[in-house]
């Protein structure tokens, strides 16, 4: 498929120079429109019943067994506990909406502070809204959570629906660990050319910033 050339840069290239609240508002508008129940009707009419999104293929058990080899010894109990926590949080699926399925920074075209285009709808499918937020914290955008919290806040204001920080972070954890695992085992650098152990440190900072302590606090309700 050939599309129009759109000038701009990926989110990874501009994230340090844009206002996170303004960027979060624009991303929330995109998600709100995509996740609207009516948005799924046209794909269903054209192609029939939509399939589920391409979820991270590695299970919590595989991550517990194999990812720990690529982390520091003092991190391994924490990684295993986080994997069990994410599995428990996501054990019961949320309501399904139409999702992009792979909205990392390189699938967004930004012109300075304006979101111009979202690309790569190859993985579109159905999943809960939190699934689409799993790549918003990074990697490639540091350990800070300002962008994700802005997206969640504006999404709730626009749609009237809450996003569960625990579910969003459980998906984020699975996605990041899956990426770190297959790249490490294949001998391919992780996207920001750091190490899985450094990613674990980032995840710890992100969870702390959201006041989430895996394994000790139950998930907050995801819907009003």
BADREN-246716 format. One record per atom (N, C-alpha, C): residue in three letters; x, y, z. Coordinates in steps of 0.001 Angstrom, whole numbers, padded with zeros to 6 digits, always signed. Each point is the difference from the previous one (the first is absolute). Layout:
BEGIN
ALAXYZ
...
***
This chain:
BEGIN
UNK+000848-001194+000000
UNK-000848+001194+000000
UNK+000886+001247+000000
UNK-000331+000960-000837
UNK+000737+001260-000091
UNK-000881+001106+000577
UNK+000558+000789+000907
UNK-000747+001092+000606
UNK+000715+001319-000249
UNK-000666+001078+000290
UNK+000556+001336-000189
UNK+001180+000229+000942
UNK+001045+000629-000517
UNK+001135+000362+000836
UNK-000399+001138+000927
UNK+000172-000213+001284
UNK-000399+001002+000994
UNK+001256+000482+000730
UNK+000301+001295-000049
UNK+001193+000489+000703
UNK-000182-000069+001515
UNK+001084-000252+000692
UNK-000070-000048+001451
UNK+001045-000948+000559
UNK-000136-000319+001269
UNK+000953-000857+000705
UNK-000770-000932+000919
UNK+000660-001077+000415
UNK-000643-000939+000922
UNK-000079+000623+001389
UNK-000858-000569+000820
UNK-000131+000492+001372
UNK+001322-000112+000746
UNK+000760-001055-000273
UNK+001287-000165+000675
UNK+000928+001188-000237
UNK-000099+000601-001179
UNK+000896+001098-000356
UNK-000417+001330+000623
UNK-001274+000160+000309
UNK-000477+001302+000472
UNK-000463-000010+001447
UNK-000016-001169+000635
UNK-000643-000107+001310
UNK+000631+000919+001045
UNK+001300+000253-000109
UNK+000653+000847+000992
UNK-000226+001488-000230
UNK-000633+000347-001114
UNK-000194+001421-000318
UNK-001460+000421-000046
UNK-000914-000902+000354
UNK-001424+000334-000061
UNK-000601-000020+001393
UNK-001113+000691+000146
UNK-000737+000007+001254
UNK-000754-001317+000136
UNK+000261-000741+001069
UNK-000592-001336+000143
UNK-001521+000057+000138
UNK-000506+001035+000661
UNK-001450+000098+000154
UNK-000670+000247-001348
UNK+000585+000883-000808
UNK-000563+000276-001321
UNK+000089-001231-000895
UNK+001131-000697+000058
UNK+000143-001225-000788
UNK-000980-001067+000476
UNK-000161-000118+001316
UNK-000938-000969+000546
UNK-001427+000257-000427
UNK-000360+001276-000094
UNK-001357+000350-000435
UNK-000233-000458-001441
UNK+000988+000198-000858
UNK-000155-000398-001398
UNK-000070-001513-000153
UNK+000837-000719+000737
UNK-000058-001453-000052
UNK-001319-000519+000567
UNK-000497+000635+001056
UNK-001271-000418+000585
UNK-001144+000185-000997
UNK+000046+001067-000771
UNK-001032+000211-001023
UNK+000035-001112-001040
UNK+001206-000376-000409
UNK+000112-001094-000965
UNK-000563-001288+000589
UNK+000404-000337+001214
UNK-000477-001226+000629
UNK-001515+000031+000198
UNK-000533+001149+000417
UNK-001435+000104+000242
UNK-000791-000265-001281
UNK+000485+000541-001118
UNK-000686-000222-001276
UNK+000127-001453-000447
UNK+001194-000577+000161
UNK+000219-001382-000419
UNK-000775-000977+000868
UNK-000063+000278+001298
UNK-000645-000921+000933
UNK-001514+000162+000070
UNK-000527+001015-000664
UNK-001452+000169-000017
UNK-000647-001232-000621
UNK-001099-000437+000579
UNK-000633-001236-000465
UNK-000358+000059-001476
UNK-000356+001193-000501
UNK-000371+000114-001406
UNK+001188-000176-000929
UNK+001230+000205+000513
UNK+001186-000111-000848
UNK+000224-001425-000473
UNK-000458-000961+000767
UNK+000201-001386-000382
UNK-001004-000518-001007
UNK-001047+000776-000273
UNK-001045-000499-000884
UNK+000466-000112-001452
UNK+000725+001015-000500
UNK+000429-000053-001399
UNK+000943-001163-000280
UNK+001043-000224+000828
UNK+000831-001191-000242
UNK-000794-001299+000038
UNK-000975-000078+000898
UNK-000797-001223+000079
UNK-000834-000186-001261
UNK-000528+001114-000541
UNK-000786-000088-001223
UNK+000860-000411-001189
UNK+001250+000465-000020
UNK+000882-000273-001128
UNK+000632-001386+000069
UNK+000358-000437+001207
UNK+000776-001239+000101
UNK-000631-001065+000877
UNK-001178+000297+000535
UNK-000618-000968+000880
UNK+000450+000203+001440
UNK-000106-001039+000789
UNK+000317+000088+001420
UNK+001480+000314+000209
UNK+000278+001017+000811
UNK+001376+000382+000291
UNK+000649-001010+000938
UNK+001272-000262-000229
UNK+000740-000885+000883
UNK+000614+000806+001133
UNK+000469-000699+001009
UNK+000675+000673+001100
UNK+001331+000569-000434
UNK+000481+001000+000729
UNK+001298+000588-000299
UNK+001099-001041+000181
UNK+001141+000254-000654
UNK+001127-000919+000104
UNK+000716+000243+001330
UNK-000472-000681+001017
UNK+000518+000214+001342
UNK+001435-000504+000113
UNK+000781+000575+000927
UNK+001366-000492+000196
UNK-000012-001506+000203
UNK+000740-000755-000822
UNK-000136-001461-000003
UNK+000597-000699+001202
UNK+000943+000617+000687
UNK+000687-000681+001089
UNK-000847+000044+001266
UNK-000209-001136+000617
UNK-000809-000076+001216
UNK+000813+000426+001211
UNK-000708+000228+001102
UNK+000680+000380+001241
UNK+000980-001082+000439
UNK-000375-001272-000192
UNK+000881-001082+000394
UNK+001309-000002-000779
UNK-000085+000250-001308
UNK+001208+000047-000825
UNK+000870+001180+000406
UNK-000617+001147+000249
UNK+000770+001164+000420
UNK+000714-000264+001327
UNK-000707-000632+000936
UNK+000609-000294+001310
UNK+001236-000890-000160
UNK-000080-000960-000913
UNK+001069-000976-000145
UNK+001176+000531-000810
UNK-000268+000802-001039
UNK+001059+000326-000949
UNK+000500+001435+000073
UNK-000870+000936+000361
UNK+000468+001386+000033
UNK+000996+000233+001122
UNK-000177-000699+001105
UNK+000872+000225+001152
UNK+001472-000234-000333
UNK+000284-000797-001029
UNK+001392-000242-000389
UNK+000683+001267-000498
UNK-000807+000965-000431
UNK+000541+001220-000600
UNK-000056+001181+000966
UNK-000343-000255+001245
UNK-000073+001061+001000
UNK+001042-000244+001091
UNK+000165+000985+000850
UNK+000939-000128+001107
UNK-000582-000940+001070
UNK+000876-000733+000712
UNK-000496-000951+001015
UNK-000955+000636+001000
UNK+000274+001233+000429
UNK-000852+000639+000994
UNK-001355+000428-000567
UNK-000156-000057-001328
UNK-001256+000390-000636
UNK-000918-001184-000247
UNK+000508-001196+000090
UNK-000729-001155-000519
UNK-001269-000315+000780
UNK+000044+000088+001308
UNK-001224-000235+000781
UNK-001054+001048-000328
UNK+000431+001231-000209
UNK-000928+001067-000352
UNK-000637-000264-001357
UNK+000800-000392-000982
UNK-000527-000290-001338
UNK-001029-001122+000064
UNK+000274-001059+000738
UNK-000942-001110+000104
UNK-001290+000445+000689
UNK+000132+000828+001027
UNK-001189+000491+000701
UNK-000840+000882-000913
UNK+000652+000841-000794
UNK-000726+000862-000923
UNK-000741-000813-001056
UNK+000647-001043-000516
UNK-000653-000841-001007
UNK-001261-000652+000561
UNK+000085-000502+001231
UNK-001172-000607+000630
UNK-001092+001044+000222
UNK+000405+001201+000414
UNK-000969+001071+000225
UNK-000724+000360-001293
UNK+000751+000166-001103
UNK-000616+000360-001279
UNK-000979-001078-000452
UNK+000371-001265+000177
UNK-000894-001093-000384
UNK-001290+000051+000805
UNK+000096+000306+001290
UNK-001194+000068+000847
UNK-000881+001190-000387
UNK+000618+001137-000277
UNK-000761+001196-000370
UNK-000777-000226-001289
UNK+000620-000695-000957
UNK-000597-000172-001324
UNK-000764-001315-000134
UNK-000180-000717+001096
UNK-000665-001304-000067
UNK-001430+000114-000509
UNK-000680+001077+000380
UNK-001365+000237-000465
UNK+000031+001092-001056
UNK-000396-000279-001242
UNK+000090+001000-001062
UNK-000980+001140+000201
UNK+000385+001171-000491
UNK-000883+001155+000032
UNK-000865+000043-001250
UNK-000866+001015-000131
UNK-000865+000127-001175
UNK+000823+000259-001255
UNK-000395-000631-001099
UNK+000769+000081-001240
UNK-000426+001208-000831
UNK+000998+000724-000505
UNK-000204+001102-000929
UNK+000965-000186-001163
UNK-000152+000818-001026
UNK+000941-000012-001113
UNK+001294+000662+000456
UNK+001136-000689-000151
UNK+001284+000541+000430
UNK+000987+000015-001155
UNK+000946+000934+000078
UNK+001075+000069-000993
UNK+000915-001212+000133
UNK+000402-000303+001225
UNK+000759-001208+000264
UNK+001507+000144+000016
UNK+000541+001141-000498
UNK+001461+000139-000024
UNK+000385+001480-000043
UNK-000560+000798+000903
UNK+000189+001446-000101
UNK+001238+000451+000781
UNK+001163-000462-000441
UNK+001243+000517+000579
UNK+000384+001305-000700
UNK+001077+000620+000464
UNK+000358+001331-000479
UNK+000268+000101-001481
UNK+000545-001057-000616
UNK+000320+000055-001424
UNK-001217-000184-000888
UNK-001149-000309+000571
UNK-001234-000087-000784
UNK-000845+001264+000139
UNK+000624+001058+000468
UNK-000656+001305+000107
UNK+000852+001038-000728
UNK-000639+000877-000783
UNK+000705+001074-000690
UNK-000407+001319+000645
UNK+000985+000696+000556
UNK-000231+001264+000691
UNK+000677+001137-000754
UNK-000712+001102-000157
UNK+000568+001224-000555
UNK+000158+000979+001154
UNK+001181+000019+000556
UNK+000277+000782+001206
UNK-000925-000488+001130
UNK-001024+000780+000366
UNK-000846-000370+001137
UNK-001337-000601-000438
UNK-000168-000235-001302
UNK-001290-000474-000504
UNK+000113-001414-000536
UNK-000916-000853+000426
UNK-000092-001347-000539
UNK-000648+000068-001375
UNK+000753-000363-001025
UNK-000479+000097-001366
UNK-000608-001289-000525
UNK+000567-001116+000405
UNK-000378-001256-000637
UNK+000346-001180+000897
UNK-000862-000990+000001
UNK+000284-001300+000621
UNK+000074-001015-001130
UNK+001046-000824-000001
UNK+000214-000943-001093
UNK+000040-001427+000542
UNK+000074-000947-000932
UNK+000182-001424+000291
UNK-001184-000591+000754
UNK-001102-000156-000713
UNK-001186-000620+000577
UNK-000043-001505-000294
UNK+001158-000571-000286
UNK+000079-001415-000331
UNK-000487-000886+001134
UNK+000186+000451+001248
UNK-000349-000827+001156
UNK-001337+000401+000625
UNK-000822+000729-000734
UNK-001286+000417+000556
UNK-000832-001233+000356
UNK-000739+000124+001086
UNK-000835-001105+000445
UNK-000851+000456+001160
UNK-000465-000923+000803
UNK-000816+000341+001155
UNK+000738-000376+001277
UNK-000064+000883+000974
UNK+000595-000218+001321
UNK-000551+001084+000912
UNK+000384-000036+001253
UNK-000457+001038+000919
UNK+000776+001288-000244
UNK-000558+001161+000362
UNK+000681+001272-000261
UNK+001408+000071+000568
UNK+000225-000569+001180
UNK+001322+000068+000630
UNK+001084-000654-000850
UNK-000392-000969-000823
UNK+000979-000671-000854
UNK+000683+000988-000943
UNK-000743+000990-000487
UNK+000560+000979-000930
UNK+000977+000961+000667
UNK+000004+000054+001328
UNK+000875+000933+000710
UNK+001317-000643+000419
UNK+000219-001253-000344
UNK+001129-000727+000568
UNK+001349+000537-000458
UNK+000065+000680-001171
UNK+001272+000521-000496
UNK+000188+001481+000296
UNK-000987+000643+000614
UNK+000102+001441+000243
UNK+001131+000342+000970
UNK+000248-000780+001063
UNK+001108+000373+000891
UNK+001390-000175-000612
UNK+000143-000647-001092
UNK+001313-000260-000565
UNK+000123-001484-000320
UNK+001234-000495-000183
UNK+001283+000674+000215
UNK+000268+001076-001041
UNK+001070+000727+000230
UNK+000357+001081-000893
UNK-000462+001347+000494
UNK-000743+000010+001128
UNK-000498+001263+000528
UNK+000309+000153+001478
UNK+000992-000757+000482
UNK+000408+000141+001388
UNK-000978-000644+000958
UNK+000286+000096+001299
UNK-000856-000635+000995
UNK-001213+000829+000404
UNK-000113+001219-000472
UNK-001089+000873+000420
UNK-001354-000470-000490
UNK-001054+000403+000718
UNK-001357-000446-000310
UNK-000929+001141-000384
UNK+000544+001191-000242
UNK-000845+001161-000254
UNK-000893-000188-001225
UNK+000551-000603-001064
UNK-000799-000164-001215
UNK-001130-000986+000219
UNK+000285-001134+000631
UNK-001060-000980+000233
UNK-001089+000568+000909
UNK+000371+000668+001067
UNK-001021+000545+000899
UNK-000828+001067-000700
UNK+000622+000769-000897
UNK-000753+001003-000761
UNK-000985-000683-000942
UNK+000431-001049-000672
UNK-000896-000736-000894
UNK-001188-000550+000782
UNK+000251-000636+001139
UNK-001087-000580+000789
UNK-000963+001067+000494
UNK+000538+001139+000459
UNK-000849+001078+000515
UNK-000897+000570-001101
UNK+000570+000298-001154
UNK-000786+000576-001092
UNK-000954-001025-000605
UNK+000401-001252-000026
UNK-000871-001058-000512
UNK-001267-000082+000851
UNK+000163+000064+001298
UNK-001164-000051+000883
UNK-000892+001220-000199
UNK+000605+001176-000150
UNK-000776+001212-000216
UNK-000792-000059-001310
UNK+000613-000564-001053
UNK-000642-000057-001309
UNK-001079-001066-000061
UNK+000283-001171+000552
UNK-000895-001148-000157
UNK-000917-000240+001192
UNK+000385+000526+001164
UNK-000752-000315+001207
UNK+000329-001365+000567
UNK+000973-000695-000603
UNK+000417-001318+000465
UNK+001372+000103+000646
UNK+000208-000727+001080
UNK+001284-000009+000661
UNK+000931-001038-000626
UNK+001275+000281+000109
UNK+001025-000961-000374
UNK+000638-000511+001292
UNK+000193-001296+000093
UNK+000647-000569+001175
UNK+001517+000113-000153
UNK+000670+000769+000874
UNK+001464+000065-000080
UNK+000647-001363+000166
UNK-000565-000857+000855
UNK+000569-001325+000199
UNK-000062-000843-001269
UNK-001129+000035-000675
UNK-000126-000797-001224
UNK+000902+000545-001096
UNK+000073+001323-000119
UNK+000899+000596-000997
UNK+001446-000392+000277
UNK+000406+000017+001269
UNK+001375-000329+000343
UNK+000255-001512-000077
UNK-001010-000810+000242
UNK+000178-001446-000163
UNK+000269-000326-001472
UNK-000744+000639-000896
UNK+000266-000179-001432
UNK+001366+000563-000367
UNK+000341+001161+000551
UNK+001299+000600-000280
UNK+001133-000917+000461
UNK-000137-000571+001172
UNK+001026-000888+000533
UNK+000167-001221-000895
UNK-001084-000623-000374
UNK+000080-001171-000869
UNK+000620+000359-001347
UNK-000388+001160-000540
UNK+000517+000410-001300
UNK+001503+000275+000060
UNK+000426+000734+001025
UNK+001422+000332+000135
UNK+000835-001243+000250
UNK-000468-000883+000881
UNK+000749-001211+000303
UNK+000065-000929-001212
UNK-001101-000101-000738
UNK-000008-000820-001206
UNK+001020+000523-001006
UNK+000029+001318-000185
UNK+000933+000612-000943
UNK+001446-000235+000440
UNK+000262+000220+001285
UNK+001353-000194+000511
UNK+000446-001453-000125
UNK-000918-000941+000228
UNK+000362-001406-000030
UNK+000363-000472-001400
UNK-000892+000240-000975
UNK+000290-000559-001321
UNK+001203+000665-000646
UNK+000174+001295+000260
UNK+001165+000683-000568
UNK+001293-000507+000639
UNK-000008-000175+001306
UNK+001200-000485+000683
UNK+000363-001405-000456
UNK-001004-000872-000104
UNK+000282-001374-000419
UNK+000437-000080-001458
UNK-000429+000974-000817
UNK+000395+000034-001408
UNK+001298+000761-000228
UNK+000558+000586+001065
UNK+001225+000767-000142
UNK-000204+001346-000652
UNK-001235+000538+000110
UNK-000337+001299-000586
UNK-000112+001028+001121
UNK+000605+001185-000131
UNK-000114+001004+001066
UNK-001450+000408+000223
UNK-000337+000323+001239
UNK-001326+000556+000262
UNK-000076+001378-000653
UNK-001197+000527-000276
UNK-000131+001202-000827
UNK+000827+001202+000436
UNK+000172+000214+001300
UNK+000769+001174+000426
UNK+001453-000354+000327
UNK+000421-001207-000409
UNK+001389-000438+000127
UNK+000488-000014+001453
UNK-000915-000296+000912
UNK+000407-000210+001384
UNK-000136-001485+000314
UNK-000196-000340+001253
UNK-000055-001408+000391
UNK-001353-000320+000627
UNK-000401-001280+000016
UNK-001229-000373+000702
UNK+000018+000427+001464
UNK+001155-000049+000653
UNK+000079+000420+001399
UNK-000338+001481+000148
UNK+000440+000819-000939
UNK-000335+001423+000047
UNK-001491+000209-000251
UNK-000598-000846-000849
UNK-001444+000083-000206
UNK-000748-000349+001283
UNK+000504-000974+000738
UNK-000627-000347+001274
UNK+000036+001198+000952
UNK+001113+000696+000044
UNK+000097+001205+000846
UNK-001017+001052-000433
UNK-000156+000190-001315
UNK-000995+000952-000502
UNK-001409-000407+000420
UNK-000304-001289-000134
UNK-001325-000482+000377
UNK-000267+000220+001479
UNK+001009-000193+000821
UNK-000154+000236+001426
UNK-000361+001455+000261
UNK+000684+000923-000692
UNK-000290+001424+000164
UNK-001398+000338-000496
UNK-000428-000614-001084
UNK-001341+000273-000534
UNK-001088-000494+000944
UNK+000157-001190+000509
UNK-000983-000538+000944
UNK-000078+000862+001253
UNK+001151+000428+000497
UNK+000022+000855+001183
UNK-000698+001325-000276
UNK+000225+000561-001187
UNK-000618+001286-000352
UNK-001519-000088-000023
UNK-000534-001185-000325
UNK-001452-000200-000031
UNK-000535-000569+001318
UNK+000871-000108+001000
UNK-000386-000526+001305
UNK-000536-001423-000120
UNK+000657-000788-000832
UNK-000354-001407-000179
UNK+001102-000858+000606
UNK-000391-000901+000886
UNK+000949-000927+000616
UNK-000461-001415-000325
UNK+000492-000581-001100
UNK-000486-001322-000414
UNK+000100-001031+001104
UNK-001083-000706+000185
UNK-000014-001069+000978
UNK-000551+000395+001352
UNK-000194+001313+000233
UNK-000499+000404+001314
UNK-001314+000752-000082
UNK-000261+000689-001103
UNK-001239+000779-000087
UNK-000870-000544-001118
UNK-001309-000169+000249
UNK-000894-000514-001048
UNK-000206+001050-001085
UNK-000300-000450-001229
UNK-000259+000936-001073
UNK-001183+000910+000313
UNK+000127+001266-000354
UNK-001109+000919+000155
UNK-001035-000251-001092
UNK-001274+000320+000262
UNK-001016-000231-001041
UNK+000372+000728-001276
UNK-000264-000662-001152
UNK+000370+000571-001280
UNK-001140+000741-000670
UNK-001198-000103+000539
UNK-001159+000639-000637
UNK-000851+000696+001074
UNK-000706+001059-000415
UNK-000946+000643+000893
UNK-001410-000477-000350
***
